[in-house]
Amino acid sequence: MIGTSDRLHLAIQKSGRLSDSSRALLRESGLRIQHGKNDLTARVDNFPIDLMLVRDDDIPTFVRDGVCEFGIVGRNVLEEFALGEAEPAYEVIAELGFGTCALRVAAPEGKAYDSPASLAGERIATSYPRLLKRFLEENGVEATVIEMSGAVELAPRLHIASYICDLVSTGATLEANGLHVVDTVLESEALLVRTLKPLTPEKEEAAEMLLMRIRGVLATQDSKYIMMNAPEEALATIGEILPGVEAPTVIPLAGRPGHFAVHAVCQESVFWETLQKLKAAGASAILVLPIEKMMM
C-alpha cells in the first residue's frame, strides 16, 4: 500500500499557455484532480500524486531538487535553466505535442537582416539571455544582450535595443508593435521531465504507472483504428498504403474464400486521400474509428 509520504509530486504551470493543456493531459490519463482552498497544490483522489501549481520558471528547480518527481514545462524554459547548470538535473521523458511556439529574433519593419551576422555589434533585448548567447556563439557573432523580464517587444520603440529575441506563438504581438521575425533561436513545446533523484520503491512503482498512462494517451493522439474488407491479392498493397502501421491483423472472412478482414492501428492521421487509395486498391467497408485509450 502506498502511504501519504510516498505520494508523487508533479509541477505544472499554475496559469498560462501550458496550464489548461497540462490539466487536460492528466485528466485523459484518468487522474481526478481535486481543488481545495490552497491554490498552490491540487490533490488527485484516485492516484498517489499531488500537483504543484507554480510559475513555469520554477518548475526546473523543483524537479532538479527532487521537490517534485515530475514536471511539465516548455522546452524554452527548460533549456534556459539547463544552460545555467553545471550538470544535467533532469531527464526528458516525453514531448507532449502542445504549447508549440518558438524563440525568435525580431526586428523593426524596414530594418535589413540577411543572416545572424547582421546582429554583430547590435543590442538585442530578451528574457532568454542564455539561449540567445548560445545562438550568437554558435554563429560566431558578438552582440550586446540586454536582459528584460517582460515587455521585450517595446525595446526597439524605447531605443533600448535594435532587435529583440522573444517567444512567438502567433506573431500578433510582434505585428502590433511593428516587428517582424528574422530568425529562429529555438523551437519549443511542452515536455514531461523527471528528476534524477532516486525514488523509493513505492514511488518508483507509482511513477511507472503514471508514465504508462501518459504514454498511452500520447500514443492515441493521432492514432486511429481502421477496419476494412479486402481480397487476398490486395493485402500487400493495402499494407503499404496504411499510414504508420507495422503489422495489420488479417482475418479470413467466413463464407468468402480469398477475402479477409483487415484491422490496424494507424499511428498517423488517416486522411480522405488515404481512404480513396485503399478503395482503389480493392478495399471495401472501410471504417476509421477514434482510439480512446491504448496501453503500450
N, C-alpha and C positions, 0 to 999 in steps of 0.2 A: 504494500500500500504506500502511496506517495503522500507524505505529510506536508504541512504548511511550509516548512523550511526547505522542502525540495521542489517548490514551485519554480517554474522558469519565469524569466522576465524578458519582455520584448519591447524595445523602444521604437515608437513611431512618432511621426510629426504630429504635434497637438493640433495645429491648424495650418493650412497652406495647401499647395498644389498636390502634395502626396498623401494628405491625411485621409480623404474620402476613399481613394483607391486602395490604400493600405487596409482600411477597415473592411472594405468590400472583399478583398482577397481573404482576409481572416474569416469573414462570415461564410464565404464559399468553401472554406476549409472546415466548416462545421463548428466554429467557435461561437458560443453565445456570450457576447460582451455585455457586461452589466455596468451601469454608470451610477456611481454613488455621489456623495457630497464632495468628495475630494476630486477635483477635475484634473489632477496631475497623474492619477492612476485609474485603471479600469480593470475589474476582475472578470475573468472568464469562468463561468459557473459549471462548465461541463468538460474542462480540460485544465490540467495543473499549470496554468500560466497566467501571469498578470501583465497588463500593458502599462508602459510608462509613457505618458503623453508629454513630450518635451519639444524644445526648439530643435530644428534639424541639425544645427551646428553642434549640438551637444551629444547627438547620437553616437558618433565615432568614439568619443571619450568614454561614454557609458559602456560600450562594447569592449573597448580596449582594456578597461579596468575590471571587466567582469561583473560590473554592477548589473548589466543586462547581458544575458547569454546571446540574444539575437537583436538585430536592429534592421529597420527598413529605411534606407537613406539614398539620396541621389548620388550618382557617381561623381558629380561635380564637387559635392561637399566632402565625400569620402577621399577623393584623390587630393584635394586641397589640404585636408587634415594629414594624410599619409606623407606628404612632402615635408611636413614638419616633424616627422617621427624618425628616430634612429633605426628602427627595425619594424617589421610588419607587426601590426597589433590586432589583426582581424583576418578572417577568411571569407571571401566572397562565395556564397552558396549558390545563388541563382540571380539571373537577370529577370526582372519581373514584368517587363513589357509595358509599363505605364510610366507616366511622368517624363516622357521623352522631351528633350529640349537640347540646346547646345550653348556652349560658352563661345561667344563670337566677338570678334573685333569689329567695331563700327566706327564710321567717320561721318562728319557733316556732309550734306549733299554738296557736290561740286569739288570736294577735296580728292585729289588724284591718289590712286593706290594701285600699284602693279603687282606687288608681292610683299612678303614680310620685310624685305629690305627697305620698303617705303616708311617703315616705322623707326628707322635709325635716327637717333637724336631727338625723337619726339617724346612728348609727355602723354602717358596712357593712364586713364583712371579706371580702377577696377575694385571689386570686392573679393577678387580671387588672385591675390598678388603672387602666390607660389606657382599656380598653374600658368599664369601669364609669364612669369620669369622663366619657367621651364620652356615655354613656347619660344620665347626670344632666344634663349641659349641654344635650343635645337636648331634655330635658323641663323645663328651667328650674328644676332642683331643686338646692339647696345641702345637702350632707351631708358627713360625715366618712368618708373612705375609709381603712380600716385594711388595710395590705398584709400578707399572710401567705404563706409559701411552701408551706404544706401544712396538713392537718387543719383546713381552714377551717370545716367543719361543727361543730367544737367551740366556735367563738367565742361563740355565744349562751349555751351552757351555762356557759362560763367567764366570762360577763359582759364579754367583750371588745367585743362588738358586738351590736346588736339584730337585724340582718339579715346574711345572707351573700350573696355572688354567686359561684357556683361552676359548674363544668362538670357537667352532668347527662346521664346516658345512660338508665338505668332508673328512677332515683329511689329505689332501695333504700337507699342510704347516707343520703339525707336522711330517709327514713322511720325508719330505725334510730336517728336522732338527734333525733327529734321535730320535724322540719322539714317544711314543705310549700312547693311552688313558688307564687310570687305574680306573677312577671313574667318576661319573656324579654328578654335583652340582645342575644343573637346566636345564630343558627342556624349550626351548623358541620358540615363534612365534610372528608374528606381532599382535598387539592389537589395537582396537579402544577405545580411552579413552575420557572421558568428564569431564569438570571442575565441581567442586561442587559449584562454584559461581552462585548466582541466575541470571537468564536471564530475559530480558524484554519480555512482551507477544509476541512482533513481532519476536524476536529471538527464543523464545520457539516454536513458530509455524513453523519457518523455520527449526529448529533443528529436530522437529518431522518428517517433510517431508524428510529431508536428511536421517534420520535413517531408515525410511520406505523404501527408495530406496536401501540403502546399505544392509539392511536385506533381501530385495528381491533378490539382486544379490547373496548374500551368500547362500540363500536357493536354488538357481539354480545350484550351482557349481557341485554337484554330482547328482542332481536330473534329472530324465528322465520321459518323458510321454510315457506310454506304453498302447497299444491298442491290443485287440485280440477278437476272437470269441470263444465261449465255450458252451458246453451243460450244462444244469442246474445241473446235477449230479457232474460236475467237479468244480463248483463255490467255494465250501468250500475249496477244496484242493488248488486251484489257489490262493485264498486269503491268505493261509498260506505260499505259495511259494514267492509271490511278496515281494521284499525287501523294508522295511521301509514304507509300505502302511497302513494307518489307516482304510479307508473305500473306496474301489473302487466304481466307478459308474457302475451300471449294467443296461443295456437297452435291452428290448426284440427285437429280430430281426424280421423284417416284413417278413411274409411268411414262417417262420421257427419256428413253435411251439416248445418250450422247449430249444431253443437256444438263446443265449444272446451275446451282445457286452459288453466287459469289458474294462473300461478306468480307469487308475490310474496314480497318480504321485508317482514315487518311489523316496524316499529320500536318497537312497543309489545307488551305481553303479549297473548297470544291466549287468551281465556277460553272456557269451555264455552258461555256465553251467545252469544259471537260465532259459534261453530260452529253453534249452533241457528238463528241468524238467517241464516247462509249457506245452510243446508239449506232453510229456509223460502223463501228467495229462488230456489231451484232448483238449488243446487249439489249435487254428489254426489261420492263417492270422495274425501272431504276428508282430506288428510294435513297434519299440523303437525310440522315437524322442527326440532331444535336446530341452531344455526349455530356451528361450532367456530371458524372464522376468517373474517374479512372484510377485504378491503383497500379502503379508501375512495379 
